[in-house]
Amino acid sequence: MSIQFRCPACGNGIEIADDRAGQPVECPRCATAMMAPAPGETVPMPVAPQVIPYSGRIEVPRGDRWTLWWILLWCCGGAAALLMIAAVLHPAIVRVHVLSSRTVCAANLSGIAKGLSIYAVDGNQGLPIAAHWPEQVATATGQVNYVGRIGSKRGVANQPKAGETSEVDGPDGREISTTRNLWTLVRMGSVMPASFICSEAGDQKNEEDYPMDYWDFGSGDVPKAAAQPQSGAWYKQVSYGYQVPYGRYGRPGYQGDPRCVLAADKGPFGIAAESGASAPPRPPAGLSAKSSPDDWRPWNSPNHGGIGKGEGQNILFVDGRVEWANKPLAGPKDDNIYTQWPRPDATEAEAIFGTAPSRLLPNLTPQADTDALIYP
């Protein structure tokens, strides 16, 4: 007789002689080793896994559902907490960035101060003053139109003398920017074009390949005989203004009062005159040196905060100091550094007002040696 059974692993039918009952045998199909059953003994077969048709949704055991809800609530709570932390920290992070930008801006002015000092040593204590048609009589307006003249007569590449001006140039000596004097430091190699950029102002540094061939900010060749360029785009190559040097008084130098201003963040009137933006209105009669910094925002430099919202300006003084001021008032009389005094003997109260350079008044000059007039 024989014993018949199936392999418990693969279900293959196996037949052996009855004398091999209880002995080890091997499935001829899957080679699974097993013990042969005794006659009449049943070998258990594997149970096929139950296939449950997909119903379109995931069934979660009821006991685990609360766990999932807690996980979801925890994730949502964590995300909300992170958003709250970010909202709290964001103003602080922005403020740190602003203060860092001011520090870099002040460092730029300090570098400009060093460049001016080097120039003064070479020039017998004189500071850069571009050769221009000389002032014959002390008046409130000079002989030089400097508004809208950034890049004027900046010269020609490989012709270092092409942009040079002189006192006998006639009309050519009457159309000269104030930024031309700052560019002198680039020509000397003591200050790089990037150092004239305040990161908060959104300006872009001059990218001239051979900056020492030129005499002013701008781009490309502008011979002396060329028509005056529109300088709106070139205004964005310099973030600082210089004391207007083209009158009988207030010419920049180290011989005067050390509290006088040499340079500063460019003012709110220059951006209007150079790029066509709206100029701030005349300060109201009630505004004074004691007014809050917020009241002075429209008349601060737009470099730090934007047009009409300026938080203040960095100011470079004759003695080399660079200070942050939240109002545009500085100098021996704490006058408005971006406007001309109303008269030569202006009082301190009067000196905070005054007249600003504009397209209609392109040649204003300081009324006295201590009258700060920074442009642009």
BALOBA-1460 file (C-alpha; in Angstrom, 3 decimals):
// residues 376
<rec num="1" residu="m" x="0.000" y="0.000" z="0.000"/>
<rec num="2" residu="s" x="0.953" y="3.657" z="-0.257"/>
<rec num="3" residu="i" x="0.376" y="6.843" z="1.669"/>
<rec num="4" residu="q" x="-0.877" y="9.907" z="-0.195"/>
<rec num="5" residu="f" x="-0.753" y="13.458" z="1.201"/>
<rec num="6" residu="r" x="-0.037" y="16.986" z="0.075"/>
<rec num="7" residu="c" x="2.984" y="19.176" z="0.734"/>
<rec num="8" residu="p" x="1.992" y="21.692" z="3.437"/>
<rec num="9" residu="a" x="4.173" y="24.323" z="1.737"/>
<rec num="10" residu="c" x="3.096" y="24.263" z="-1.909"/>
<rec num="11" residu="g" x="0.113" y="21.854" z="-1.908"/>
<rec num="12" residu="n" x="1.770" y="19.409" z="-4.288"/>
<rec num="13" residu="g" x="0.440" y="15.841" z="-4.116"/>
<rec num="14" residu="i" x="2.972" y="13.317" z="-2.739"/>
<rec num="15" residu="e" x="2.748" y="9.537" z="-2.684"/>
<rec num="16" residu="i" x="5.143" y="7.309" z="-0.690"/>
<rec num="17" residu="a" x="5.314" y="3.667" z="0.351"/>
<rec num="18" residu="d" x="3.648" y="2.938" z="3.694"/>
<rec num="19" residu="d" x="6.898" y="1.650" z="5.120"/>
<rec num="20" residu="r" x="8.210" y="5.267" z="5.018"/>
<rec num="21" residu="a" x="5.508" y="6.514" z="7.380"/>
<rec num="22" residu="g" x="6.964" y="8.775" z="10.053"/>
<rec num="23" residu="q" x="10.201" y="9.223" z="8.143"/>
<rec num="24" residu="p" x="11.634" y="12.447" z="6.666"/>
<rec num="25" residu="v" x="10.667" y="13.077" z="3.071"/>
<rec num="26" residu="e" x="11.166" y="15.951" z="0.618"/>
<rec num="27" residu="c" x="8.608" y="17.575" z="-1.676"/>
<rec num="28" residu="p" x="9.693" y="16.929" z="-5.280"/>
<rec num="29" residu="r" x="8.285" y="20.335" z="-6.367"/>
<rec num="30" residu="c" x="9.463" y="22.833" z="-3.734"/>
<rec num="31" residu="a" x="12.056" y="20.672" z="-1.936"/>
<rec num="32" residu="t" x="10.426" y="21.354" z="1.438"/>
<rec num="33" residu="a" x="11.491" y="18.776" z="4.032"/>
<rec num="34" residu="m" x="8.758" y="17.244" z="6.226"/>
<rec num="35" residu="m" x="7.841" y="14.113" z="8.193"/>
<rec num="36" residu="a" x="5.720" y="11.631" z="6.291"/>
<rec num="37" residu="p" x="2.365" y="11.042" z="8.005"/>
<rec num="38" residu="a" x="1.180" y="7.693" z="9.279"/>
<rec num="39" residu="p" x="-1.525" y="5.897" z="7.304"/>
<rec num="40" residu="g" x="-4.828" y="7.747" z="7.791"/>
<rec num="41" residu="e" x="-3.153" y="10.814" z="9.356"/>
<rec num="42" residu="t" x="-4.072" y="14.219" z="7.798"/>
<rec num="43" residu="v" x="-1.406" y="16.763" z="6.938"/>
<rec num="44" residu="p" x="-2.641" y="20.384" z="7.609"/>
<rec num="45" residu="m" x="-2.661" y="22.570" z="4.462"/>
<rec num="46" residu="p" x="-1.694" y="26.268" z="4.412"/>
<rec num="47" residu="v" x="-4.586" y="28.731" z="4.608"/>
<rec num="48" residu="a" x="-4.702" y="31.180" z="1.694"/>
<rec num="49" residu="p" x="-4.703" y="34.829" z="2.800"/>
<rec num="50" residu="q" x="-8.110" y="36.492" z="2.752"/>
<rec num="51" residu="v" x="-8.393" y="39.169" z="0.048"/>
<rec num="52" residu="i" x="-10.561" y="42.111" z="1.122"/>
<rec num="53" residu="p" x="-11.837" y="44.193" z="-1.805"/>
<rec num="54" residu="y" x="-10.734" y="47.897" z="-1.727"/>
<rec num="55" residu="s" x="-13.624" y="50.113" z="-0.731"/>
<rec num="56" residu="g" x="-12.066" y="53.489" z="-1.609"/>
<rec num="57" residu="r" x="-11.159" y="54.454" z="1.939"/>
<rec num="58" residu="i" x="-8.659" y="53.434" z="4.566"/>
<rec num="59" residu="e" x="-10.167" y="51.682" z="7.509"/>
<rec num="60" residu="v" x="-8.414" y="52.612" z="10.714"/>
<rec num="61" residu="p" x="-9.079" y="50.507" z="13.761"/>
<rec num="62" residu="r" x="-11.294" y="52.461" z="16.142"/>
<rec num="63" residu="g" x="-8.738" y="52.265" z="18.914"/>
<rec num="64" residu="d" x="-6.117" y="54.071" z="16.772"/>
<rec num="65" residu="r" x="-8.319" y="56.931" z="15.613"/>
<rec num="66" residu="w" x="-7.803" y="59.039" z="18.731"/>
<rec num="67" residu="t" x="-4.046" y="58.599" z="18.326"/>
<rec num="68" residu="l" x="-4.232" y="59.978" z="14.788"/>
<rec num="69" residu="w" x="-6.312" y="62.945" z="15.937"/>
<rec num="70" residu="w" x="-3.759" y="63.760" z="18.624"/>
<rec num="71" residu="i" x="-0.942" y="63.584" z="16.078"/>
<rec num="72" residu="l" x="-2.810" y="65.951" z="13.734"/>
<rec num="73" residu="l" x="-3.585" y="68.373" z="16.571"/>
<rec num="74" residu="w" x="0.027" y="68.296" z="17.727"/>
<rec num="75" residu="c" x="1.295" y="69.055" z="14.198"/>
<rec num="76" residu="c" x="-1.177" y="71.915" z="13.743"/>
<rec num="77" residu="g" x="-0.329" y="73.319" z="17.149"/>
<rec num="78" residu="g" x="3.380" y="73.132" z="16.407"/>
<rec num="79" residu="a" x="2.933" y="74.909" z="13.089"/>
<rec num="80" residu="a" x="0.847" y="77.628" z="14.739"/>
<rec num="81" residu="a" x="3.479" y="78.082" z="17.436"/>
<rec num="82" residu="l" x="6.221" y="78.423" z="14.809"/>
<rec num="83" residu="l" x="4.168" y="81.038" z="12.943"/>
<rec num="84" residu="m" x="3.646" y="82.993" z="16.166"/>
<rec num="85" residu="i" x="7.362" y="82.883" z="16.955"/>
<rec num="86" residu="a" x="8.202" y="84.028" z="13.429"/>
<rec num="87" residu="a" x="5.710" y="86.903" z="13.701"/>
<rec num="88" residu="v" x="7.278" y="88.001" z="16.978"/>
<rec num="89" residu="l" x="10.865" y="87.695" z="15.756"/>
<rec num="90" residu="h" x="10.404" y="89.168" z="12.260"/>
<rec num="91" residu="p" x="10.429" y="92.850" z="13.334"/>
<rec num="92" residu="a" x="13.519" y="92.206" z="15.440"/>
<rec num="93" residu="i" x="15.295" y="90.490" z="12.540"/>
<rec num="94" residu="v" x="14.372" y="93.351" z="10.192"/>
<rec num="95" residu="r" x="15.589" y="95.860" z="12.762"/>
<rec num="96" residu="v" x="18.921" y="94.076" z="13.097"/>
<rec num="97" residu="h" x="19.306" y="94.216" z="9.311"/>
<rec num="98" residu="v" x="18.502" y="97.949" z="9.289"/>
<rec num="99" residu="l" x="21.003" y="98.717" z="12.043"/>
<rec num="100" residu="s" x="23.626" y="96.606" z="10.283"/>
<rec num="101" residu="s" x="23.044" y="98.567" z="7.054"/>
<rec num="102" residu="r" x="23.458" y="101.843" z="8.924"/>
<rec num="103" residu="t" x="26.740" y="100.609" z="10.336"/>
<rec num="104" residu="v" x="28.002" y="99.718" z="6.861"/>
<rec num="105" residu="c" x="26.832" y="103.108" z="5.601"/>
<rec num="106" residu="a" x="28.726" y="104.865" z="8.392"/>
<rec num="107" residu="a" x="31.809" y="102.809" z="7.550"/>
<rec num="108" residu="n" x="31.515" y="103.976" z="3.936"/>
<rec num="109" residu="l" x="31.521" y="107.608" z="5.040"/>
<rec num="110" residu="s" x="34.501" y="106.908" z="7.292"/>
<rec num="111" residu="g" x="36.313" y="105.511" z="4.258"/>
<rec num="112" residu="i" x="35.393" y="108.638" z="2.295"/>
<rec num="113" residu="a" x="36.756" y="110.722" z="5.177"/>
<rec num="114" residu="k" x="40.090" y="108.885" z="4.925"/>
<rec num="115" residu="g" x="40.154" y="109.460" z="1.183"/>
<rec num="116" residu="l" x="39.513" y="113.174" z="1.717"/>
<rec num="117" residu="s" x="42.274" y="113.273" z="4.312"/>
<rec num="118" residu="i" x="44.742" y="111.718" z="1.860"/>
<rec num="119" residu="y" x="43.697" y="114.234" z="-0.768"/>
<rec num="120" residu="a" x="44.158" y="117.080" z="1.719"/>
<rec num="121" residu="v" x="47.697" y="115.963" z="2.544"/>
<rec num="122" residu="d" x="48.573" y="115.967" z="-1.139"/>
<rec num="123" residu="g" x="46.688" y="119.217" z="-1.752"/>
<rec num="124" residu="n" x="47.987" y="121.324" z="1.141"/>
<rec num="125" residu="q" x="44.870" y="120.916" z="3.328"/>
<rec num="126" residu="g" x="42.490" y="121.598" z="0.463"/>
<rec num="127" residu="l" x="39.572" y="119.277" z="-0.306"/>
<rec num="128" residu="p" x="38.252" y="118.346" z="-3.760"/>
<rec num="129" residu="i" x="36.728" y="121.319" z="-5.552"/>
<rec num="130" residu="a" x="36.326" y="120.844" z="-9.291"/>
<rec num="131" residu="a" x="37.756" y="123.656" z="-11.398"/>
<rec num="132" residu="h" x="34.842" y="125.928" z="-12.310"/>
<rec num="133" residu="w" x="33.917" y="129.430" z="-13.400"/>
<rec num="134" residu="p" x="34.979" y="131.455" z="-10.339"/>
<rec num="135" residu="e" x="32.562" y="133.335" z="-8.109"/>
<rec num="136" residu="q" x="33.208" y="137.055" z="-8.444"/>
<rec num="137" residu="v" x="30.723" y="138.410" z="-5.906"/>
<rec num="138" residu="a" x="29.291" y="136.810" z="-2.792"/>
<rec num="139" residu="t" x="25.683" y="135.990" z="-3.660"/>
<rec num="140" residu="a" x="23.089" y="133.377" z="-2.721"/>
<rec num="141" residu="t" x="23.487" y="131.813" z="-6.130"/>
<rec num="142" residu="g" x="26.791" y="130.842" z="-7.676"/>
<rec num="143" residu="q" x="28.060" y="130.589" z="-11.224"/>
<rec num="144" residu="v" x="27.813" y="126.792" z="-11.400"/>
<rec num="145" residu="n" x="24.673" y="124.822" z="-12.229"/>
<rec num="146" residu="y" x="25.150" y="121.510" z="-10.436"/>
<rec num="147" residu="v" x="21.569" y="120.160" z="-10.352"/>
<rec num="148" residu="g" x="20.964" y="117.528" z="-13.028"/>
<rec num="149" residu="r" x="24.644" y="117.429" z="-13.969"/>
<rec num="150" residu="i" x="25.789" y="114.050" z="-12.628"/>
<rec num="151" residu="g" x="27.996" y="112.560" z="-15.322"/>
<rec num="152" residu="s" x="28.313" y="115.856" z="-17.171"/>
<rec num="153" residu="k" x="31.615" y="116.121" z="-19.055"/>
<rec num="154" residu="r" x="32.861" y="112.935" z="-17.376"/>
<rec num="155" residu="g" x="35.381" y="112.408" z="-20.149"/>
<rec num="156" residu="v" x="36.488" y="109.746" z="-22.606"/>
<rec num="157" residu="a" x="38.163" y="106.392" z="-21.994"/>
<rec num="158" residu="n" x="41.919" y="106.361" z="-22.578"/>
<rec num="159" residu="q" x="41.935" y="110.184" z="-22.706"/>
<rec num="160" residu="p" x="42.480" y="111.208" z="-19.087"/>
<rec num="161" residu="k" x="42.388" y="114.926" z="-19.891"/>
<rec num="162" residu="a" x="39.182" y="114.812" z="-21.938"/>
<rec num="163" residu="g" x="36.906" y="115.538" z="-18.989"/>
<rec num="164" residu="e" x="39.077" y="118.048" z="-17.162"/>
<rec num="165" residu="t" x="37.569" y="121.473" z="-16.504"/>
<rec num="166" residu="s" x="39.260" y="124.791" z="-15.762"/>
<rec num="167" residu="e" x="38.391" y="128.254" z="-14.514"/>
<rec num="168" residu="v" x="38.499" y="129.655" z="-18.023"/>
<rec num="169" residu="d" x="36.151" y="127.146" z="-19.604"/>
<rec num="170" residu="g" x="33.330" y="129.666" z="-19.846"/>
<rec num="171" residu="p" x="30.014" y="127.810" z="-20.159"/>
<rec num="172" residu="d" x="31.760" y="124.464" z="-19.670"/>
<rec num="173" residu="g" x="32.927" y="125.678" z="-16.281"/>
<rec num="174" residu="r" x="29.371" y="126.437" z="-15.233"/>
<rec num="175" residu="e" x="27.837" y="122.965" z="-15.680"/>
<rec num="176" residu="i" x="29.472" y="120.720" z="-13.083"/>
<rec num="177" residu="s" x="27.974" y="118.251" z="-10.589"/>
<rec num="178" residu="t" x="28.862" y="118.108" z="-6.901"/>
<rec num="179" residu="t" x="29.473" y="114.349" z="-7.221"/>
<rec num="180" residu="r" x="32.404" y="115.125" z="-9.506"/>
<rec num="181" residu="n" x="34.325" y="116.099" z="-6.382"/>
<rec num="182" residu="l" x="33.635" y="112.749" z="-4.710"/>
<rec num="183" residu="w" x="34.710" y="110.913" z="-7.865"/>
<rec num="184" residu="t" x="38.114" y="112.572" z="-7.437"/>
<rec num="185" residu="l" x="38.743" y="110.006" z="-4.694"/>
<rec num="186" residu="v" x="38.098" y="107.223" z="-7.230"/>
<rec num="187" residu="r" x="40.540" y="108.797" z="-9.674"/>
<rec num="188" residu="m" x="43.146" y="108.834" z="-6.895"/>
<rec num="189" residu="g" x="42.476" y="105.182" z="-6.097"/>
<rec num="190" residu="s" x="41.785" y="105.918" z="-2.438"/>
<rec num="191" residu="v" x="38.063" y="105.026" z="-2.525"/>
<rec num="192" residu="m" x="36.352" y="102.383" z="-4.659"/>
<rec num="193" residu="p" x="32.990" y="103.023" z="-6.405"/>
<rec num="194" residu="a" x="31.314" y="100.407" z="-4.185"/>
<rec num="195" residu="s" x="32.088" y="102.542" z="-1.123"/>
<rec num="196" residu="f" x="29.690" y="105.205" z="-2.399"/>
<rec num="197" residu="i" x="26.716" y="102.853" z="-2.113"/>
<rec num="198" residu="c" x="24.399" y="102.600" z="0.899"/>
<rec num="199" residu="s" x="22.836" y="99.129" z="0.888"/>
<rec num="200" residu="e" x="19.501" y="100.468" z="2.172"/>
<rec num="201" residu="a" x="19.189" y="103.007" z="-0.637"/>
<rec num="202" residu="g" x="18.807" y="100.452" z="-3.419"/>
<rec num="203" residu="d" x="21.578" y="102.114" z="-5.445"/>
<rec num="204" residu="q" x="23.980" y="100.251" z="-7.731"/>
<rec num="205" residu="k" x="27.730" y="100.800" z="-7.849"/>
<rec num="206" residu="n" x="29.449" y="102.185" z="-10.928"/>
<rec num="207" residu="e" x="30.765" y="99.302" z="-13.055"/>
<rec num="208" residu="e" x="33.229" y="101.240" z="-15.212"/>
<rec num="209" residu="d" x="36.165" y="99.070" z="-16.310"/>
<rec num="210" residu="y" x="38.621" y="101.975" z="-16.146"/>
<rec num="211" residu="p" x="37.161" y="104.398" z="-13.587"/>
<rec num="212" residu="m" x="40.344" y="106.444" z="-13.332"/>
<rec num="213" residu="d" x="39.902" y="107.608" z="-16.942"/>
<rec num="214" residu="y" x="36.752" y="109.498" z="-15.970"/>
<rec num="215" residu="w" x="35.832" y="112.524" z="-13.868"/>
<rec num="216" residu="d" x="32.379" y="111.718" z="-12.535"/>
<rec num="217" residu="f" x="29.847" y="108.987" z="-11.914"/>
<rec num="218" residu="g" x="27.940" y="107.823" z="-14.982"/>
<rec num="219" residu="s" x="28.462" y="105.431" z="-17.841"/>
<rec num="220" residu="g" x="30.403" y="105.612" z="-21.068"/>
<rec num="221" residu="d" x="32.067" y="108.570" z="-22.747"/>
<rec num="222" residu="v" x="30.663" y="112.071" z="-22.258"/>
<rec num="223" residu="p" x="32.998" y="114.656" z="-23.826"/>
<rec num="224" residu="k" x="32.998" y="118.219" z="-22.554"/>
<rec num="225" residu="a" x="31.319" y="119.443" z="-25.716"/>
<rec num="226" residu="a" x="28.449" y="116.953" z="-25.498"/>
<rec num="227" residu="a" x="24.936" y="117.988" z="-24.544"/>
<rec num="228" residu="q" x="24.209" y="117.690" z="-20.856"/>
<rec num="229" residu="p" x="23.040" y="114.141" z="-20.045"/>
<rec num="230" residu="q" x="19.990" y="113.147" z="-18.115"/>
<rec num="231" residu="s" x="21.445" y="111.949" z="-14.840"/>
<rec num="232" residu="g" x="18.423" y="110.192" z="-13.302"/>
<rec num="233" residu="a" x="19.977" y="106.734" z="-13.709"/>
<rec num="234" residu="w" x="23.429" y="107.946" z="-12.747"/>
<rec num="235" residu="y" x="22.032" y="109.461" z="-9.577"/>
<rec num="236" residu="k" x="21.586" y="105.846" z="-8.449"/>
<rec num="237" residu="q" x="25.362" y="105.261" z="-8.579"/>
<rec num="238" residu="v" x="26.071" y="107.408" z="-5.529"/>
<rec num="239" residu="s" x="24.322" y="107.363" z="-2.141"/>
<rec num="240" residu="y" x="26.067" y="110.357" z="-0.586"/>
<rec num="241" residu="g" x="26.071" y="114.093" z="-1.031"/>
<rec num="242" residu="y" x="28.916" y="116.601" z="-0.759"/>
<rec num="243" residu="q" x="29.064" y="120.102" z="0.631"/>
<rec num="244" residu="v" x="28.389" y="122.466" z="-2.312"/>
<rec num="245" residu="p" x="31.834" y="123.969" z="-3.064"/>
<rec num="246" residu="y" x="31.001" y="126.460" z="-5.815"/>
<rec num="247" residu="g" x="30.282" y="129.654" z="-3.854"/>
<rec num="248" residu="r" x="32.274" y="132.215" z="-1.910"/>
<rec num="249" residu="y" x="31.316" y="130.681" z="1.432"/>
<rec num="250" residu="g" x="31.027" y="127.239" z="2.928"/>
<rec num="251" residu="r" x="33.661" y="125.671" z="0.702"/>
<rec num="252" residu="p" x="34.732" y="122.296" z="2.128"/>
<rec num="253" residu="g" x="38.084" y="122.320" z="3.887"/>
<rec num="254" residu="y" x="39.847" y="121.550" z="7.150"/>
<rec num="255" residu="q" x="40.522" y="125.157" z="8.085"/>
<rec num="256" residu="g" x="36.972" y="125.865" z="9.284"/>
<rec num="257" residu="d" x="34.882" y="124.934" z="12.281"/>
<rec num="258" residu="p" x="35.338" y="121.189" z="12.991"/>
<rec num="259" residu="r" x="31.596" y="120.929" z="13.567"/>
<rec num="260" residu="c" x="30.869" y="121.773" z="9.926"/>
<rec num="261" residu="v" x="29.525" y="119.096" z="7.601"/>
<rec num="262" residu="l" x="31.511" y="117.676" z="4.678"/>
<rec num="263" residu="a" x="29.263" y="114.888" z="3.407"/>
<rec num="264" residu="a" x="26.189" y="112.879" z="4.334"/>
<rec num="265" residu="d" x="23.550" y="110.498" z="3.057"/>
<rec num="266" residu="k" x="21.991" y="112.190" z="0.022"/>
<rec num="267" residu="g" x="19.009" y="114.321" z="0.851"/>
<rec num="268" residu="p" x="15.305" y="114.359" z="-0.007"/>
<rec num="269" residu="f" x="15.540" y="117.284" z="-2.452"/>
<rec num="270" residu="g" x="18.264" y="115.806" z="-4.636"/>
<rec num="271" residu="i" x="16.203" y="112.742" z="-5.524"/>
<rec num="272" residu="a" x="13.406" y="115.007" z="-6.752"/>
<rec num="273" residu="a" x="15.711" y="117.205" z="-8.797"/>
<rec num="274" residu="e" x="17.747" y="114.354" z="-10.275"/>
<rec num="275" residu="s" x="15.224" y="111.582" z="-10.865"/>
<rec num="276" residu="g" x="11.870" y="113.331" z="-11.079"/>
<rec num="277" residu="a" x="10.432" y="112.057" z="-7.798"/>
<rec num="278" residu="s" x="8.158" y="114.335" z="-5.799"/>
<rec num="279" residu="a" x="10.010" y="116.811" z="-3.606"/>
<rec num="280" residu="p" x="8.974" y="117.117" z="0.024"/>
<rec num="281" residu="p" x="6.940" y="120.209" z="0.873"/>
<rec num="282" residu="r" x="8.435" y="123.147" z="2.710"/>
<rec num="283" residu="p" x="8.648" y="122.286" z="6.426"/>
<rec num="284" residu="p" x="5.689" y="123.713" z="8.341"/>
<rec num="285" residu="a" x="6.287" y="126.755" z="10.520"/>
<rec num="286" residu="g" x="5.600" y="124.729" z="13.646"/>
<rec num="287" residu="l" x="8.476" y="122.330" z="12.981"/>
<rec num="288" residu="s" x="11.512" y="122.945" z="15.168"/>
<rec num="289" residu="a" x="14.670" y="121.291" z="16.435"/>
<rec num="290" residu="k" x="12.600" y="120.072" z="19.393"/>
<rec num="291" residu="s" x="10.047" y="118.334" z="17.192"/>
<rec num="292" residu="s" x="10.029" y="114.542" z="17.305"/>
<rec num="293" residu="p" x="12.102" y="112.516" z="14.822"/>
<rec num="294" residu="d" x="8.849" y="111.202" z="13.324"/>
<rec num="295" residu="d" x="7.826" y="114.757" z="12.454"/>
<rec num="296" residu="w" x="11.100" y="115.184" z="10.545"/>
<rec num="297" residu="r" x="10.821" y="111.990" z="8.444"/>
<rec num="298" residu="p" x="9.829" y="113.691" z="5.146"/>
<rec num="299" residu="w" x="12.974" y="115.883" z="5.301"/>
<rec num="300" residu="n" x="15.439" y="113.139" z="6.237"/>
<rec num="301" residu="s" x="17.550" y="111.257" z="3.721"/>
<rec num="302" residu="p" x="15.512" y="108.696" z="1.743"/>
<rec num="303" residu="n" x="18.436" y="106.246" z="2.030"/>
<rec num="304" residu="h" x="17.168" y="104.889" z="5.328"/>
<rec num="305" residu="g" x="13.440" y="104.258" z="5.129"/>
<rec num="306" residu="g" x="12.445" y="105.590" z="1.727"/>
<rec num="307" residu="i" x="11.106" y="108.820" z="0.273"/>
<rec num="308" residu="g" x="9.043" y="110.697" z="2.838"/>
<rec num="309" residu="k" x="9.777" y="108.068" z="5.505"/>
<rec num="310" residu="g" x="13.461" y="108.591" z="6.240"/>
<rec num="311" residu="e" x="14.566" y="107.547" z="9.694"/>
<rec num="312" residu="g" x="17.700" y="109.707" z="9.611"/>
<rec num="313" residu="q" x="21.114" y="110.058" z="8.024"/>
<rec num="314" residu="n" x="24.790" y="109.433" z="8.641"/>
<rec num="315" residu="i" x="26.758" y="112.688" z="8.630"/>
<rec num="316" residu="l" x="30.503" y="113.218" z="8.112"/>
<rec num="317" residu="f" x="31.994" y="116.234" z="9.904"/>
<rec num="318" residu="v" x="35.169" y="118.194" z="9.259"/>
<rec num="319" residu="d" x="36.865" y="116.601" z="12.275"/>
<rec num="320" residu="g" x="36.344" y="113.126" z="10.752"/>
<rec num="321" residu="r" x="33.438" y="112.051" z="12.929"/>
<rec num="322" residu="v" x="30.562" y="110.131" z="11.403"/>
<rec num="323" residu="e" x="27.361" y="110.365" z="13.416"/>
<rec num="324" residu="w" x="23.815" y="109.150" z="12.971"/>
<rec num="325" residu="a" x="21.182" y="111.889" z="13.216"/>
<rec num="326" residu="n" x="17.437" y="111.219" z="13.250"/>
<rec num="327" residu="k" x="16.838" y="114.798" z="12.063"/>
<rec num="328" residu="p" x="18.653" y="116.592" z="9.201"/>
<rec num="329" residu="l" x="20.052" y="119.149" z="11.625"/>
<rec num="330" residu="a" x="23.796" y="119.501" z="12.230"/>
<rec num="331" residu="g" x="26.660" y="121.962" z="12.280"/>
<rec num="332" residu="p" x="27.416" y="124.917" z="14.583"/>
<rec num="333" residu="k" x="23.825" y="126.171" z="14.293"/>
<rec num="334" residu="d" x="22.099" y="122.804" z="13.953"/>
<rec num="335" residu="d" x="20.845" y="123.922" z="10.563"/>
<rec num="336" residu="n" x="19.137" y="121.819" z="7.921"/>
<rec num="337" residu="i" x="22.062" y="120.287" z="6.053"/>
<rec num="338" residu="y" x="20.043" y="119.938" z="2.831"/>
<rec num="339" residu="t" x="18.910" y="123.564" z="2.498"/>
<rec num="340" residu="q" x="20.513" y="126.987" z="2.121"/>
<rec num="341" residu="w" x="20.063" y="129.461" z="4.949"/>
<rec num="342" residu="p" x="17.406" y="132.101" z="4.272"/>
<rec num="343" residu="r" x="20.007" y="134.836" z="4.841"/>
<rec num="344" residu="p" x="23.713" y="135.081" z="5.807"/>
<rec num="345" residu="d" x="23.030" y="135.944" z="9.447"/>
<rec num="346" residu="a" x="20.236" y="133.433" z="9.975"/>
<rec num="347" residu="t" x="19.369" y="132.538" z="13.540"/>
<rec num="348" residu="e" x="19.323" y="128.932" z="14.713"/>
<rec num="349" residu="a" x="15.534" y="128.873" z="14.431"/>
<rec num="350" residu="e" x="15.714" y="130.202" z="10.858"/>
<rec num="351" residu="a" x="18.540" y="127.878" z="9.828"/>
<rec num="352" residu="i" x="16.355" y="124.759" z="10.052"/>
<rec num="353" residu="f" x="14.307" y="126.066" z="7.125"/>
<rec num="354" residu="g" x="15.722" y="127.695" z="4.024"/>
<rec num="355" residu="t" x="15.769" y="126.943" z="0.303"/>
<rec num="356" residu="a" x="16.621" y="123.656" z="-1.348"/>
<rec num="357" residu="p" x="18.431" y="123.197" z="-4.682"/>
<rec num="358" residu="s" x="16.080" y="122.273" z="-7.532"/>
<rec num="359" residu="r" x="15.812" y="122.337" z="-11.307"/>
<rec num="360" residu="l" x="14.590" y="125.924" z="-10.968"/>
<rec num="361" residu="l" x="17.358" y="126.825" z="-8.510"/>
<rec num="362" residu="p" x="20.318" y="124.754" z="-9.746"/>
<rec num="363" residu="n" x="23.110" y="126.989" z="-8.420"/>
<rec num="364" residu="l" x="22.379" y="127.740" z="-4.771"/>
<rec num="365" residu="t" x="25.481" y="128.146" z="-2.598"/>
<rec num="366" residu="p" x="26.029" y="128.368" z="1.159"/>
<rec num="367" residu="q" x="25.225" y="131.761" z="2.699"/>
<rec num="368" residu="a" x="28.032" y="131.532" z="5.262"/>
<rec num="369" residu="d" x="31.066" y="129.387" z="6.073"/>
<rec num="370" residu="t" x="29.008" y="127.424" z="8.612"/>
<rec num="371" residu="d" x="25.980" y="126.980" z="6.344"/>
<rec num="372" residu="a" x="25.747" y="123.272" z="5.509"/>
<rec num="373" residu="l" x="24.377" y="122.608" z="2.010"/>
<rec num="374" residu="i" x="24.727" y="118.941" z="1.043"/>
<rec num="375" residu="y" x="23.849" y="117.871" z="-2.487"/>
<rec num="376" residu="p" x="22.527" y="115.641" z="-3.893"/>
